[in-house]
Structure formats: structure tokens, C-alpha cells
Amino acid sequence: MKDYLPYAAGVLAGLLVAFLMSGLLALTETPQLVLFALLPAVGGALVERVCRRRPNNS
């Protein structure tokens, strides 16, 4: 379960960014759907990759 925490944090961050961009840019329909489909997945993947690349101090 601990291994999924970085991915989940990235998904939540991506979702927050998607909500902000959608509200600020007043996106509707297809662009909004693409935004909400891509940003959480990309955010999760990026955060997970960054966490795996950092050296462990233990």
C-alpha cells in the first residue's frame, strides 16, 4: 500500500490542477474531458518517478 502513496498524491495534484485550469480557462466539453483524463494520470506518473529516483536515506 505504501508504494501507491506517491502515485495517489500525484493524481490528487493533477486533479487539482485540472480543476483550476478548467475554471480559469472556462473549458467545456471535449477540452475539459481531455484535461481531466490526462492531468491526473500524468501527475501520478511524474510524482511516482521522482520519488523512485530520489536516493533513500535509510
Secondary structure as the mmCIF struct_conf table of DSSP 4:
data_model
#
loop_
_struct_conf.conf_type_id
_struct_conf.id
_struct_conf.beg_label_comp_id
_struct_conf.beg_label_asym_id
_struct_conf.beg_label_seq_id
_struct_conf.end_label_comp_id
_struct_conf.end_label_asym_id
_struct_conf.end_label_seq_id
HELX_RH_3T_P HELX_RH_3T_P1 LYS A 2 TYR A 4
HELX_RH_AL_P HELX_RH_AL_P1 LEU A 5 LEU A 25
TURN_TY1_P TURN_TY1_P1 ALA A 26 ALA A 26
HELX_RH_AL_P HELX_RH_AL_P2 GLU A 29 ARG A 53
BEND BEND1 ARG A 54 ARG A 54
HELX_LH_PP_P HELX_LH_PP_P1 PRO A 55 ASN A 56
#
